[in-house]
Amino acid sequence: MSLFKNLGTDDLEQSEDRLGGGYQPLESGIYPVTVKALYAGEAASGAMNLTLLATLEDGREYRETIYITNKNKQNYFINKDSNKKSPLPGFTTVNDICLITTGMELSELETEEKVVKVWDFDAKAEVPKSVPMITAALGKKVALGIIKQLENKNVKGADGKYVPTEETREINQIDKVFHPELKVTVAEARAGKESTFWDAWEARNSGQTRDKRKIKEGAGNAGGGTPPKAGATQAPRKSLFSK
């Protein structure tokens, strides 16, 4: 049984292609990668996530932990404009990666326990840990539209809540997912369209840095407060990306 069986997309609005306004972050751009690991985790709040570890064409590694549900294990939010269920952006990102690499949605995929090195906050080091791995995606290729952005570092206040500080850090975040050969998005593939969003995304974002800081320098603290398992069978389906 899939760990993600309750995270289907049947009653969700379909995602669309939108142009959004130690470690050296990548410059914003589209990067073809090979999936090295894709495994599930859970935050203390109960929110589910998946961590992607991928290898770039130049041999560098890219890692990102992407949240696919809220603390109530819901992969959606209620859109105030349409009053319909809209998928969480992180869920759409992971679901698109799964569709492009395996031909199946996240909710259809099985996991296998694999041991990987995971950051342990208590040990302040990476330690071996058994995690639920989506093995069907391993070794598969996908193209990621990655953004470099500025954000405030957060610190824990006396009340236990995290608040932003003036200190800034640069991070990377996956903004869009593409088929590495056809250069189409999942939305384009569903609609039977030719690739146009790849070029539009590059024109808007390549080489640009998004400033997501809530506090600018000198502004003070505005936040206030202190593959499937052997023997398993799955129904065949036509790939969205069949040529």
N, C-alpha and C positions, 0 to 999 in steps of 0.2 A: 504493500500500500504506500502511495506517495505521501511523503511528509507534508506536501503542499497541496493535498487534494481539495482542501477547502478554499483555495485561493484561485478559483476559476475566474473567467472573464465574461461568462455568458450574460450576466445582468449588469455589466459595466459599460459605460460609454466607451466607444473605441478611441484609442489614442490618436492624436493628430500630429503632423509635423509643424512645429512652431519654432521660430527663431527667437530665442530669448535675448531679451535685451543684452644636518646630515644629508637629507634627501633634497635633490634639486628638482623642483617641479617642472613638468613638461610645459613648453609653450602651447598655447591654445592651437588646436589643429586636429585633423583626422589621422588616426594611427591604426594601421592594420596590425592585429595582434594574434597570438596563438594562446588559447586558454590552457593554463598550467594547473589551475585549481579553481573550483567553484564550490564553496561549502557553506553550510548553514550555521547560524549562531543566534543567540537571543540575548537582548539587553536585560539589565536588572528590572527594567520597567515591564518587561514581557514582550516588547516589540521584537519581531523577527527580522533577521538580516541575512544577507549572503555576502561573503567575501570573495572577490575576484582577484586572482593572481594570474597575470598574463605576461607573455614575453613579446617585446617589441621586435621589429625587424632588425634593429641594430644590436639586439641581445640584451638590452636593458629590461628590467622588470617593472611592471605597473601593478600596484595593489590598491584596491578600494573596497571598503565595506559599505554596502548599500542596504538601506532599510526598506523592507517590502511590506511591513504592516505597522499599525499603531500598537499601543500597549494592549488593546483589546483583540489583537490578532486579526484586525480588519485590513484588507488591502485596498481600501477605498476611503474617500471622503465625500460628503454630500455637497455637490456643486450648488452654490447659492443662486446662480443664474438660472440653471435648468432644473434644480431640485432633484437631480438624478445622481446616481453613484458614479463618481469619477475615480479612476485608478490613481493610487499614489504614484508620484513621479518615479520613485525608486523601484516600485513594483513593475512599472512599465519598462524601465531600463533593463531589469533582470529578465523579464518575460521576453523582451525583444532579443536579448542575448541568447536565451534558450531556443527561441524559434529559429534564429539564424544558424546556430551551431548544431542543433539536433533535429529541427523540423517539428518539435513538439513544444507545447506551452509548459510553463513551470509546474502547473497543477498535475500534469501528466507524467512527470519525470520521477523515477525512483532514485533513492540515495543509497550509498554504501558507506560503511564506516571506514575511514582512512585516517592514518596518523599524519598530522602536519605540525609544523611549528607555529604556535599561536602566542601572541603577546599576553603575558600575565602581569596584571597591574600590581599584584602583591610582590611577585618576584622581580618586577621591573626588568624582565627579560623574556625572550621567546623560549617557550617550553613545548615539548612534544605533547600533543593532545589528540584524542580520537574525535573526529567530527563527521557529520553527515555530508558526504561528497556527491555531487551530481557528476557521476563518472562519464555519462554519455557526452558531455561537453568537452571532456579533456582531449587536448590535441587538435581541436577544431579552431577554425579561423573566423574572426569577426573584425569589423572596423569600428573604432570608437571615436566619436567626436568629443574630445576632451577639452575642458575649459580650465585655464589657470585663473584663479581668483584670489582676491585679498579678503581676509576676514579677521575679526578680532579674536584674540585668545581669550578663553573663558577661565575664570577662577571660581572656586567654591567659596561662597560667603559663609558667615557665621550661622545663617539659617539653613545651611546645607544645599542651597540652590546655587546654580552656576550663573554668573553674571559676566558680561563682556568687559574687557579692559581696553586701554589705549594701545596695548601691545598688539602688533600685527603679524600675521603669518600668511604665507602663500601656500595654497593647496590646489590639488587637481580634483576635478569632478567630471564624471561622464555626463554629457549633456544630450547626446544622441547616438543611436546605434544604427550601423549600416551593414548591408551585405558587402563583403570585401571585394567581390568580383563584379557583381551586377550594380553595385553602388546605389542600391535602392534601400529605403527604409521599410519597416514592416507595414506602415500605413500605405506606402506606394504599392507594395506587393499586393496587399489586400484589394486595392482599387484597380490593380492591373495597369498601373502607370509606369512610364519610363522614369529613369532617374533624373530628377531636377533639384531635389533638396540637398544633395551632396554639394553641388556647386554653390547653391544659395547659402548653405551653412558655412562653407569655407570663406565666401566673400564677406559674410557678416562677422565671423569669429576668429579666423586664423590670425595668430600673432597678437590678439587683443587680450587684455587682462580685465576681468570684471571686478569691480570694487563692491563687495558685499558687506563692508564694515558698517556697523551701526554707530560706532564712535570713531571720529577722525582725530588726528593728532591735535592735542590741545583742547579737545572738546569736553574732557571730563567723562565721568562714568554716567552715561545716560540711562543705564539699566536700573540704577537705584538699588537699595537694599545691600545689605552686607553680602557507461552503457547499462540497460536494465539487468537486474540480477539473473543468474542462470536459472532457466526454467520459466521465467516470467514472459508473458506474451502481451503485446500491446497492439491494438487495432491499427492497421496501416492507414496512412493519411497522405493526401497529396501535399507536397511541399509548396509553400508560398513562393519559393524561389526556383521552381522548375523552369529551365530555359525553354 
